[in-house]
Amino acid sequence: MGKRYFCDYCDRSFQDNLHNRKKHLNGFQHLRTKKVWYDLFRDAAAILQEEQSKKTCRKFLQTGQCDFGPNCRFSHMTEEDLEKLKRQVQEEKRAKEQQHEGRVNPPGTIEDWLEKRAKRLGTAKADSTLPEEQSVFQYPPGWPPVQDLPPSLRAPPPGGWNVPPNLQWG
């Protein structure tokens, strides 16, 4: 049957040869679906600018549907949708300005994580009434008594395992 080419954008496959691949990759449907895919990752400001430059789709306003769907050259956004998009753009700008001024760390930075971790470890040590050695290993509930466990599952002794001085690994 031969090799087949699968296009992720169009979700279809065809026989892979130079002619078929060129025809598909330059085809209108492929270019349109590729544009729709990349439009999913655009920022709100670019979408707002594009939607404001378009006229509203009369068919979409009257019936709530359009035969062209996302490929329509007219806007399918209502005034409410445009207002929401404007607010979103303003909030993004405000957050970006605050971030550049250094007032707010962006969410999920390594500094935030380290700070939270230090607080968590500090409170865990302060709350712990157990000695340090007992808080390292917690025996899982439902396991057989420690004496019945195989050596590989037993906790190491407090000083560690004894290693003979003449032991060579290799």
Short mmCIF file of the C-alpha atoms (twelve columns), coordinates in Angstrom:
data_MODEL
# 
_entry.id   MODEL 
# 
loop_
_atom_site.group_PDB 
_atom_site.id 
_atom_site.type_symbol 
_atom_site.label_atom_id 
_atom_site.label_alt_id 
_atom_site.label_comp_id 
_atom_site.label_asym_id 
_atom_site.label_seq_id 
_atom_site.Cartn_x 
_atom_site.Cartn_y 
_atom_site.Cartn_z 
_atom_site.pdbx_PDB_model_num 
ATOM 1   C CA . MET A 1   0.000   0.000   0.000  1 
ATOM 2   C CA . GLY A 2   2.963   2.326   0.550  1 
ATOM 3   C CA . LYS A 3   3.694   5.075   2.995  1 
ATOM 4   C CA . ARG A 4   0.933   7.361   4.171  1 
ATOM 5   C CA . TYR A 5   1.170   10.967  5.287  1 
ATOM 6   C CA . PHE A 6   -1.037  12.162  8.144  1 
ATOM 7   C CA . CYS A 7   -1.780  15.868  8.498  1 
ATOM 8   C CA . ASP A 8   -2.359  16.816  12.145 1 
ATOM 9   C CA . TYR A 9   -4.067  20.090  11.236 1 
ATOM 10  C CA . CYS A 10  -6.619  18.569  8.863  1 
ATOM 11  C CA . ASP A 11  -6.886  15.210  10.654 1 
ATOM 12  C CA . ARG A 12  -6.625  13.217  7.420  1 
ATOM 13  C CA . SER A 13  -4.138  10.972  5.714  1 
ATOM 14  C CA . PHE A 14  -3.218  10.299  2.106  1 
ATOM 15  C CA . GLN A 15  -0.625  8.461   0.072  1 
ATOM 16  C CA . ASP A 16  2.754   10.085  0.656  1 
ATOM 17  C CA . ASN A 17  4.431   11.287  -2.498 1 
ATOM 18  C CA . LEU A 18  5.732   14.666  -3.592 1 
ATOM 19  C CA . HIS A 19  2.716   15.588  -5.725 1 
ATOM 20  C CA . ASN A 20  0.078   14.703  -3.105 1 
ATOM 21  C CA . ARG A 21  1.944   16.346  -0.247 1 
ATOM 22  C CA . LYS A 22  2.517   19.593  -2.200 1 
ATOM 23  C CA . LYS A 23  -1.094  19.661  -3.318 1 
ATOM 24  C CA . HIS A 24  -2.330  19.198  0.231  1 
ATOM 25  C CA . LEU A 25  0.058   21.629  1.935  1 
ATOM 26  C CA . ASN A 26  -0.774  24.387  -0.569 1 
ATOM 27  C CA . GLY A 27  -4.500  23.637  -0.523 1 
ATOM 28  C CA . PHE A 28  -7.081  26.085  0.805  1 
ATOM 29  C CA . GLN A 29  -8.509  23.712  3.409  1 
ATOM 30  C CA . HIS A 30  -5.085  22.940  4.899  1 
ATOM 31  C CA . LEU A 31  -4.083  26.603  5.048  1 
ATOM 32  C CA . ARG A 32  -7.414  27.503  6.645  1 
ATOM 33  C CA . THR A 33  -7.240  24.791  9.324  1 
ATOM 34  C CA . LYS A 34  -3.603  25.664  10.059 1 
ATOM 35  C CA . LYS A 35  -4.613  29.302  10.586 1 
ATOM 36  C CA . VAL A 36  -7.441  28.262  12.919 1 
ATOM 37  C CA . TRP A 37  -4.984  26.155  14.930 1 
ATOM 38  C CA . TYR A 38  -2.480  28.978  15.377 1 
ATOM 39  C CA . ASP A 39  -5.244  31.477  16.157 1 
ATOM 40  C CA . LEU A 40  -5.971  29.486  19.313 1 
ATOM 41  C CA . PHE A 41  -2.652  30.708  20.753 1 
ATOM 42  C CA . ARG A 42  -2.976  34.420  19.980 1 
ATOM 43  C CA . ASP A 43  -3.108  36.949  22.796 1 
ATOM 44  C CA . ALA A 44  -6.248  38.907  23.627 1 
ATOM 45  C CA . ALA A 45  -4.892  42.237  22.307 1 
ATOM 46  C CA . ALA A 46  -4.361  40.836  18.799 1 
ATOM 47  C CA . ILE A 47  -7.816  39.252  18.771 1 
ATOM 48  C CA . LEU A 48  -9.419  42.505  19.953 1 
ATOM 49  C CA . GLN A 49  -7.626  44.555  17.304 1 
ATOM 50  C CA . GLU A 50  -8.711  42.164  14.548 1 
ATOM 51  C CA . GLU A 51  -12.324 41.953  15.731 1 
ATOM 52  C CA . GLN A 52  -12.663 45.742  16.005 1 
ATOM 53  C CA . SER A 53  -11.480 46.173  12.415 1 
ATOM 54  C CA . LYS A 54  -14.173 43.786  11.110 1 
ATOM 55  C CA . LYS A 55  -17.807 44.642  10.440 1 
ATOM 56  C CA . THR A 56  -20.437 42.560  12.218 1 
ATOM 57  C CA . CYS A 57  -21.894 39.556  10.402 1 
ATOM 58  C CA . ARG A 58  -25.576 40.251  9.602  1 
ATOM 59  C CA . LYS A 59  -26.454 36.596  9.195  1 
ATOM 60  C CA . PHE A 60  -24.913 35.740  12.575 1 
ATOM 61  C CA . LEU A 61  -26.754 38.636  14.246 1 
ATOM 62  C CA . GLN A 62  -30.123 37.605  12.785 1 
ATOM 63  C CA . THR A 63  -29.981 33.818  13.165 1 
ATOM 64  C CA . GLY A 64  -27.133 33.153  15.567 1 
ATOM 65  C CA . GLN A 65  -25.449 30.991  12.922 1 
ATOM 66  C CA . CYS A 66  -23.216 31.613  9.954  1 
ATOM 67  C CA . ASP A 67  -22.522 29.257  7.074  1 
ATOM 68  C CA . PHE A 68  -18.855 30.260  7.048  1 
ATOM 69  C CA . GLY A 69  -18.247 29.685  10.773 1 
ATOM 70  C CA . PRO A 70  -14.750 30.684  11.933 1 
ATOM 71  C CA . ASN A 71  -13.760 31.408  8.329  1 
ATOM 72  C CA . CYS A 72  -16.235 34.275  7.994  1 
ATOM 73  C CA . ARG A 73  -14.601 37.577  7.162  1 
ATOM 74  C CA . PHE A 74  -17.086 39.411  9.388  1 
ATOM 75  C CA . SER A 75  -17.091 39.520  13.176 1 
ATOM 76  C CA . HIS A 76  -19.275 37.139  15.165 1 
ATOM 77  C CA . MET A 77  -18.631 38.901  18.492 1 
ATOM 78  C CA . THR A 78  -21.393 40.785  20.263 1 
ATOM 79  C CA . GLU A 79  -20.842 44.083  22.075 1 
ATOM 80  C CA . GLU A 80  -20.715 42.179  25.377 1 
ATOM 81  C CA . ASP A 81  -18.005 39.863  24.031 1 
ATOM 82  C CA . LEU A 82  -15.969 42.848  22.851 1 
ATOM 83  C CA . GLU A 83  -16.306 44.528  26.267 1 
ATOM 84  C CA . LYS A 84  -15.129 41.345  28.016 1 
ATOM 85  C CA . LEU A 85  -12.186 41.160  25.638 1 
ATOM 86  C CA . LYS A 86  -11.320 44.833  26.303 1 
ATOM 87  C CA . ARG A 87  -11.369 44.216  30.068 1 
ATOM 88  C CA . GLN A 88  -9.171  41.152  29.635 1 
ATOM 89  C CA . VAL A 89  -6.640  43.159  27.589 1 
ATOM 90  C CA . GLN A 90  -6.600  45.922  30.228 1 
ATOM 91  C CA . GLU A 91  -6.071  43.402  33.048 1 
ATOM 92  C CA . GLU A 92  -3.213  41.761  31.136 1 
ATOM 93  C CA . LYS A 93  -1.577  45.164  30.559 1 
ATOM 94  C CA . ARG A 94  -1.970  46.098  34.221 1 
ATOM 95  C CA . ALA A 95  -0.483  42.784  35.375 1 
ATOM 96  C CA . LYS A 96  2.428   43.162  32.967 1 
ATOM 97  C CA . GLU A 97  3.128   46.725  34.171 1 
ATOM 98  C CA . GLN A 98  3.071   45.632  37.817 1 
ATOM 99  C CA . GLN A 99  5.407   42.774  36.988 1 
ATOM 100 C CA . HIS A 100 7.875   45.122  35.284 1 
ATOM 101 C CA . GLU A 101 7.762   47.532  38.213 1 
ATOM 102 C CA . GLY A 102 8.740   44.695  40.520 1 
ATOM 103 C CA . ARG A 103 5.706   45.053  42.761 1 
ATOM 104 C CA . VAL A 104 4.314   41.625  42.022 1 
ATOM 105 C CA . ASN A 105 6.204   38.450  41.226 1 
ATOM 106 C CA . PRO A 106 4.642   36.503  38.386 1 
ATOM 107 C CA . PRO A 107 2.679   33.528  39.686 1 
ATOM 108 C CA . GLY A 108 4.643   30.331  39.846 1 
ATOM 109 C CA . THR A 109 8.170   31.732  39.999 1 
ATOM 110 C CA . ILE A 110 10.923  29.755  41.644 1 
ATOM 111 C CA . GLU A 111 11.272  32.437  44.339 1 
ATOM 112 C CA . ASP A 112 7.621   31.970  45.349 1 
ATOM 113 C CA . TRP A 113 8.029   28.236  45.495 1 
ATOM 114 C CA . LEU A 114 11.211  28.436  47.584 1 
ATOM 115 C CA . GLU A 115 9.575   30.897  49.969 1 
ATOM 116 C CA . LYS A 116 6.528   28.659  50.462 1 
ATOM 117 C CA . ARG A 117 8.745   25.623  50.902 1 
ATOM 118 C CA . ALA A 118 10.856  27.353  53.556 1 
ATOM 119 C CA . LYS A 119 7.724   28.371  55.453 1 
ATOM 120 C CA . ARG A 120 6.285   24.866  55.189 1 
ATOM 121 C CA . LEU A 121 9.507   23.232  56.397 1 
ATOM 122 C CA . GLY A 122 9.827   25.771  59.205 1 
ATOM 123 C CA . THR A 123 6.307   25.103  60.459 1 
ATOM 124 C CA . ALA A 124 6.737   21.334  60.061 1 
ATOM 125 C CA . LYS A 125 9.872   21.349  62.223 1 
ATOM 126 C CA . ALA A 126 8.255   23.616  64.814 1 
ATOM 127 C CA . ASP A 127 5.150   21.396  65.014 1 
ATOM 128 C CA . SER A 128 7.077   18.148  65.143 1 
ATOM 129 C CA . THR A 129 7.362   16.658  68.631 1 
ATOM 130 C CA . LEU A 130 9.138   13.524  67.386 1 
ATOM 131 C CA . PRO A 131 12.920  13.272  67.380 1 
ATOM 132 C CA . GLU A 132 14.552  13.819  63.981 1 
ATOM 133 C CA . GLU A 133 15.359  10.099  63.500 1 
ATOM 134 C CA . GLN A 134 11.737  9.028   63.946 1 
ATOM 135 C CA . SER A 135 10.342  11.667  61.577 1 
ATOM 136 C CA . VAL A 136 12.525  10.472  58.647 1 
ATOM 137 C CA . PHE A 137 10.983  7.021   58.212 1 
ATOM 138 C CA . GLN A 138 7.286   6.388   58.707 1 
ATOM 139 C CA . TYR A 139 6.218   2.752   58.794 1 
ATOM 140 C CA . PRO A 140 3.312   2.280   56.357 1 
ATOM 141 C CA . PRO A 141 0.077   1.039   57.934 1 
ATOM 142 C CA . GLY A 142 -0.935  -2.491  57.041 1 
ATOM 143 C CA . TRP A 143 2.614   -3.844  56.645 1 
ATOM 144 C CA . PRO A 144 3.691   -6.909  58.617 1 
ATOM 145 C CA . PRO A 145 5.791   -6.385  61.784 1 
ATOM 146 C CA . VAL A 146 9.279   -4.971  61.196 1 
ATOM 147 C CA . GLN A 147 10.932  -8.241  62.270 1 
ATOM 148 C CA . ASP A 148 9.129   -10.119 59.459 1 
ATOM 149 C CA . LEU A 149 10.187  -7.711  56.688 1 
ATOM 150 C CA . PRO A 150 12.969  -8.686  54.281 1 
ATOM 151 C CA . PRO A 151 16.232  -6.760  54.800 1 
ATOM 152 C CA . SER A 152 15.683  -4.659  51.667 1 
ATOM 153 C CA . LEU A 153 12.490  -3.168  53.146 1 
ATOM 154 C CA . ARG A 154 13.792  -2.490  56.641 1 
ATOM 155 C CA . ALA A 155 14.829  1.031   57.618 1 
ATOM 156 C CA . PRO A 156 18.599  1.520   57.720 1 
ATOM 157 C CA . PRO A 157 20.213  1.603   61.156 1 
ATOM 158 C CA . PRO A 158 20.831  5.065   62.669 1 
ATOM 159 C CA . GLY A 159 24.572  5.038   61.823 1 
ATOM 160 C CA . GLY A 160 24.063  3.584   58.352 1 
ATOM 161 C CA . TRP A 161 25.137  0.202   57.016 1 
ATOM 162 C CA . ASN A 162 28.550  -1.188  57.889 1 
ATOM 163 C CA . VAL A 163 30.823  -1.267  54.833 1 
ATOM 164 C CA . PRO A 164 33.919  -3.495  55.064 1 
ATOM 165 C CA . PRO A 165 37.142  -1.501  54.395 1 
ATOM 166 C CA . ASN A 166 38.408  -3.849  51.680 1 
ATOM 167 C CA . LEU A 167 35.139  -3.921  49.688 1 
ATOM 168 C CA . GLN A 168 35.541  -3.146  45.989 1 
ATOM 169 C CA . TRP A 169 32.637  -2.379  43.681 1 
ATOM 170 C CA . GLY A 170 33.025  -3.285  40.108 1 
# 
